[in-house]
Amino acid sequence: MLLLAIQGWSQSPTKEIGVVSDNDLYTSSKNDMYYTNGLAIFYRHLIKNSKPDISKKSVEFKIGQYIYTPRFINSPEKEIMDRPYSGYLFGEIGENIFYKNESVFKTNFQIGYVGPNSFARETQKKIHDLVGYKAVHGWEYQIQNALAIQTYFFYSKKLFPTSESKKFDFHFQSEANLGTIFTGVSTGFLTRIGFKKLVPVYDSNLHGGAIGSNESEFYFYIAPSINYQLYDATIQGCLFNSNSAVTFDLVPFRFNGEAGFKYRKNNLNLSYVFVYRGKELYSRTISGYFYGSIGVSYLLK
């Protein structure tokens, strides 16, 4: 019985459930603008893999809501808005492939809504009422309803694979969005710095590879990138009509970056990430902005 218990405890987890919460208040109590709140709940599990060059494959399901506001939320005057009010509500299904050479390929498909059907206005009101924040004015000018049909592709490749370093590694990354809400591409680099020996990417929580392994890890990472954005419905309005009262033209080229800590012990994954986004649109007062992202997930047998 003892041997069976030990064997059961040592079995690798095959499922993961978690939540990611984004908020600009996670970086500063005075920083409440632009991408003001996001919440996503996800579930992923391993799927069958028969290819010798692949370490593991997983399928992932996610539901989420993102909320965007201008800098000034105390007045309903649309003339002072430097970004449209908008929300994005979506469901997602995706596949993650982790290669034995520590490359990663991810793809997903989303369907949802930008506009009143995202219920962003109601969500923000409830959050502000709950924590005692001031009322928000101007949602009557939000981006109008647009159906979201989105695809996403991500690829990461480890650089200097023959390096003998156990606490540093480097990766090249590229991603692309294509759809009725977001269309753009990004490319950049990622560096992990371990507080202990780094876990291979296919067993790390860096890109969701912790399922299928029993490794523990704790590391810092930094990931600068260049983004070219061709279209953004949360700023420009629906692709197929012009019925939104407040819209702006995009700044196509941006510098983005993120840096944070990720930790795993037994079945628990924790993360905190500081995210910076460059200036997104042409407006007199808008600037680049930043927010914090907190992730918590649990691994299941």
C-alpha positions as CSV (number, residue, x, y, z in Angstrom):
1,M,0.0,0.0,0.0
2,L,2.9,2.4,0.8
3,L,4.5,1.7,-2.5
4,L,1.3,2.3,-4.3
5,A,0.8,5.6,-2.5
6,I,4.3,6.7,-3.3
7,Q,3.8,5.8,-7.0
8,G,0.5,7.7,-7.1
9,W,2.1,10.8,-5.5
10,S,5.0,10.7,-8.0
11,Q,2.9,10.5,-11.1
12,S,3.2,13.6,-13.3
13,P,0.2,15.9,-13.4
14,T,-1.7,15.8,-16.7
15,K,-4.1,18.8,-16.2
16,E,-3.8,22.4,-15.1
17,I,-6.5,24.9,-14.2
18,G,-5.7,28.6,-13.4
19,V,-6.6,32.2,-13.6
20,V,-4.7,35.3,-14.8
21,S,-5.6,38.7,-13.5
22,D,-4.3,41.9,-15.2
23,N,-4.7,45.4,-13.7
24,D,-2.9,48.6,-13.9
25,L,-3.4,49.1,-10.2
26,Y,-1.0,46.1,-9.6
27,T,1.8,48.5,-10.5
28,S,0.6,51.8,-9.0
29,S,-2.5,53.1,-7.2
30,K,-2.4,56.2,-9.4
31,N,-2.1,54.3,-12.7
32,D,-5.7,53.6,-13.9
33,M,-5.9,54.1,-17.7
34,Y,-5.9,52.4,-21.1
35,Y,-5.8,48.7,-20.5
36,T,-7.4,48.9,-17.1
37,N,-8.5,45.3,-16.3
38,G,-8.3,41.8,-17.6
39,L,-9.4,38.4,-16.3
40,A,-8.9,35.0,-17.9
41,I,-9.7,31.5,-16.6
42,F,-8.0,28.6,-18.4
43,Y,-7.8,24.8,-18.4
44,R,-5.3,22.7,-20.2
45,H,-4.5,19.0,-20.4
46,L,-2.0,16.7,-22.2
47,I,-3.0,15.0,-25.4
48,K,-1.6,12.1,-27.3
49,N,1.8,12.6,-29.0
50,S,3.4,10.1,-31.3
51,K,6.2,12.2,-32.9
52,P,9.8,11.5,-31.6
53,D,10.9,15.2,-31.8
54,I,8.0,16.4,-29.7
55,S,8.2,16.2,-25.9
56,K,4.5,16.9,-25.2
57,K,1.3,18.4,-26.6
58,S,-1.6,20.0,-24.8
59,V,-5.0,21.5,-25.6
60,E,-6.1,24.6,-23.8
61,F,-9.5,26.2,-23.2
62,K,-9.9,29.8,-22.0
63,I,-12.6,32.4,-21.3
64,G,-11.6,36.0,-20.7
65,Q,-12.6,39.6,-20.6
66,Y,-10.4,42.7,-21.3
67,I,-11.4,46.3,-20.4
68,Y,-10.0,49.5,-22.0
69,T,-10.6,53.1,-20.9
70,P,-9.2,56.6,-21.6
71,R,-6.9,58.4,-19.1
72,F,-9.6,60.7,-17.8
73,I,-12.7,58.8,-16.6
74,N,-14.3,61.6,-14.5
75,S,-16.1,63.4,-17.3
76,P,-18.5,62.2,-20.0
77,E,-17.1,64.7,-22.6
78,K,-15.9,62.7,-25.6
79,E,-13.6,65.6,-26.6
80,I,-11.1,64.8,-23.8
81,M,-11.0,61.1,-24.4
82,D,-7.6,60.0,-25.5
83,R,-8.6,56.3,-26.0
84,P,-12.1,54.8,-26.6
85,Y,-13.9,52.9,-23.9
86,S,-14.1,49.3,-25.1
87,G,-14.3,45.7,-23.8
88,Y,-13.5,42.3,-25.3
89,L,-15.2,39.1,-24.1
90,F,-14.1,35.9,-25.7
91,G,-13.8,32.1,-25.5
92,E,-10.7,30.3,-26.8
93,I,-9.5,26.9,-27.8
94,G,-5.8,26.2,-28.6
95,E,-3.0,23.7,-29.0
96,N,0.5,23.9,-27.5
97,I,3.4,21.9,-28.9
98,F,6.7,21.6,-26.9
99,Y,9.7,20.2,-28.8
100,K,12.6,18.3,-27.3
101,N,15.0,21.0,-28.6
102,E,13.0,23.5,-26.4
103,S,11.2,25.2,-29.2
104,V,7.5,25.9,-28.7
105,F,4.6,26.4,-31.1
106,K,1.2,27.6,-30.0
107,T,-1.9,28.3,-31.9
108,N,-5.4,29.2,-30.8
109,F,-8.8,30.3,-32.1
110,Q,-11.1,32.8,-30.3
111,I,-14.7,33.9,-30.8
112,G,-16.4,36.6,-28.9
113,Y,-17.4,40.3,-28.9
114,V,-16.1,43.8,-28.6
115,G,-18.6,46.4,-27.6
116,P,-21.7,46.4,-25.3
117,N,-22.0,42.6,-25.7
118,S,-18.7,42.3,-23.8
119,F,-20.4,43.6,-20.6
120,A,-17.2,45.6,-19.8
121,R,-19.2,48.6,-18.6
122,E,-21.1,46.5,-16.1
123,T,-18.0,44.7,-14.9
124,Q,-16.1,47.9,-14.3
125,K,-19.0,49.5,-12.4
126,K,-19.3,46.4,-10.1
127,I,-15.5,46.5,-9.4
128,H,-15.5,50.2,-8.6
129,D,-18.6,49.8,-6.4
130,L,-17.0,46.9,-4.6
131,V,-13.7,48.6,-3.7
132,G,-15.2,52.1,-3.3
133,Y,-13.6,53.7,-6.3
134,K,-15.1,56.8,-8.0
135,A,-17.8,56.4,-10.7
136,V,-16.7,56.2,-14.4
137,H,-18.3,58.5,-16.9
138,G,-18.2,58.1,-20.7
139,W,-19.1,54.5,-21.4
140,E,-22.0,55.7,-23.6
141,Y,-19.3,56.5,-26.2
142,Q,-17.8,53.0,-26.1
143,I,-16.8,51.1,-29.3
144,Q,-20.0,49.5,-30.7
145,N,-20.5,45.7,-31.1
146,A,-18.1,43.9,-33.4
147,L,-18.0,40.1,-33.7
148,A,-14.7,38.6,-32.8
149,I,-13.2,35.8,-34.9
150,Q,-9.5,35.6,-34.1
151,T,-6.5,33.4,-34.7
152,Y,-3.2,33.5,-32.9
153,F,0.2,31.9,-33.6
154,F,3.3,31.9,-31.4
155,Y,6.8,30.4,-32.0
156,S,9.8,30.4,-29.6
157,K,13.2,29.0,-30.4
158,K,16.0,28.5,-27.9
159,L,19.3,30.3,-28.8
160,F,22.7,28.9,-28.0
161,P,21.4,25.4,-27.2
162,T,24.9,24.0,-26.6
163,S,25.6,26.6,-23.8
164,E,26.6,24.9,-20.5
165,S,25.0,27.6,-18.4
166,K,22.4,26.1,-16.0
167,K,20.9,29.4,-14.8
168,F,20.7,31.5,-18.0
169,D,19.1,30.9,-21.3
170,F,18.0,32.9,-24.3
171,H,15.1,32.6,-26.7
172,F,13.9,34.2,-29.9
173,Q,10.1,34.7,-30.1
174,S,7.5,35.7,-32.7
175,E,3.8,35.9,-32.6
176,A,0.9,37.0,-34.9
177,N,-2.7,37.9,-34.4
178,L,-5.2,37.7,-37.4
179,G,-8.9,38.5,-37.1
180,T,-11.7,40.9,-36.9
181,I,-10.5,42.5,-33.6
182,F,-6.7,42.4,-33.6
183,T,-4.3,42.0,-36.6
184,G,-0.5,42.5,-36.0
185,V,2.8,40.8,-35.5
186,S,5.5,41.0,-32.8
187,T,9.1,39.7,-32.5
188,G,11.7,39.9,-29.8
189,F,13.8,38.0,-27.3
190,L,13.4,36.4,-23.9
191,T,16.0,35.8,-21.2
192,R,15.4,33.5,-18.2
193,I,17.6,34.0,-15.1
194,G,17.2,31.2,-12.6
195,F,17.5,31.4,-8.8
196,K,18.1,27.7,-9.1
197,K,18.9,25.4,-12.1
198,L,16.5,26.2,-15.0
199,V,14.0,23.6,-16.0
200,P,13.9,22.8,-19.8
201,V,11.2,24.9,-21.5
202,Y,9.1,21.8,-22.3
203,D,8.8,21.2,-18.5
204,S,8.6,24.8,-17.5
205,N,5.7,27.1,-16.6
206,L,7.2,29.7,-18.9
207,H,4.8,28.8,-21.8
208,G,2.5,26.4,-20.0
209,G,4.7,23.3,-20.1
210,A,4.5,22.4,-16.4
211,I,1.9,19.7,-17.0
212,G,3.6,16.3,-17.5
213,S,6.5,17.1,-15.1
214,N,7.2,17.2,-11.4
215,E,9.9,19.9,-11.5
216,S,10.1,22.9,-9.2
217,E,11.4,26.2,-10.5
218,F,11.9,29.9,-9.6
219,Y,13.3,32.3,-12.1
220,F,13.2,35.9,-13.4
221,Y,12.6,36.7,-17.0
222,I,12.7,39.7,-19.3
223,A,11.2,39.9,-22.8
224,P,11.5,43.1,-25.0
225,S,9.8,43.1,-28.4
226,I,8.8,45.2,-31.4
227,N,5.2,45.2,-32.4
228,Y,3.6,46.2,-35.8
229,Q,-0.1,46.6,-35.4
230,L,-2.2,46.7,-38.5
231,Y,-5.7,46.8,-36.9
232,D,-7.2,47.1,-33.4
233,A,-11.0,47.2,-33.1
234,T,-10.8,48.4,-29.5
235,I,-9.3,51.6,-30.9
236,Q,-10.5,51.9,-34.5
237,G,-14.0,50.4,-34.1
238,C,-15.6,47.7,-36.1
239,L,-13.9,46.6,-39.4
240,F,-17.2,46.6,-41.2
241,N,-18.9,49.8,-40.1
242,S,-18.2,53.3,-38.7
243,N,-20.9,53.6,-36.0
244,S,-18.6,54.2,-33.0
245,A,-18.5,57.8,-31.7
246,V,-14.9,57.9,-30.5
247,T,-12.1,56.2,-32.6
248,F,-8.5,56.9,-33.3
249,D,-5.8,56.1,-35.9
250,L,-3.1,53.6,-34.8
251,V,0.5,54.2,-34.2
252,P,1.6,51.1,-36.1
253,F,5.1,50.5,-34.7
254,R,5.5,50.1,-30.9
255,F,8.1,48.9,-28.4
256,N,6.7,46.5,-25.8
257,G,8.3,44.7,-22.9
258,E,7.6,42.6,-19.9
259,A,9.6,41.3,-17.0
260,G,8.6,39.2,-14.1
261,F,9.0,36.2,-11.7
262,K,7.6,32.7,-12.1
263,Y,7.6,30.1,-9.4
264,R,6.5,26.4,-9.1
265,K,6.5,24.2,-6.1
266,N,4.8,20.8,-6.3
267,N,1.4,21.4,-8.0
268,L,1.3,25.2,-7.5
269,N,2.3,27.8,-10.1
270,L,2.6,31.5,-9.3
271,S,3.7,34.4,-11.3
272,Y,3.9,38.2,-11.3
273,V,4.7,40.1,-14.5
274,F,5.2,43.9,-15.1
275,V,4.1,44.7,-18.6
276,Y,4.8,47.8,-20.7
277,R,3.0,48.7,-23.9
278,G,4.2,51.5,-26.2
279,K,2.1,54.4,-27.5
280,E,-0.8,52.8,-29.4
281,L,-2.6,55.7,-31.1
282,Y,-2.4,59.3,-32.2
283,S,-3.8,61.5,-29.5
284,R,-2.5,64.7,-27.7
285,T,-2.3,63.2,-24.2
286,I,-1.8,59.5,-24.7
287,S,1.5,57.8,-23.8
288,G,2.9,54.4,-23.3
289,Y,1.4,52.6,-20.3
290,F,2.1,49.7,-18.0
291,Y,0.2,47.2,-15.9
292,G,0.7,44.1,-13.7
293,S,-0.3,40.6,-14.3
294,I,-0.8,38.0,-11.6
295,G,-1.2,34.3,-12.4
296,V,-2.2,31.4,-10.2
297,S,-2.7,27.8,-11.4
298,Y,-2.9,24.3,-9.9
299,L,-1.8,21.0,-11.5
300,L,-4.0,17.9,-11.3
301,K,-3.3,14.3,-11.9
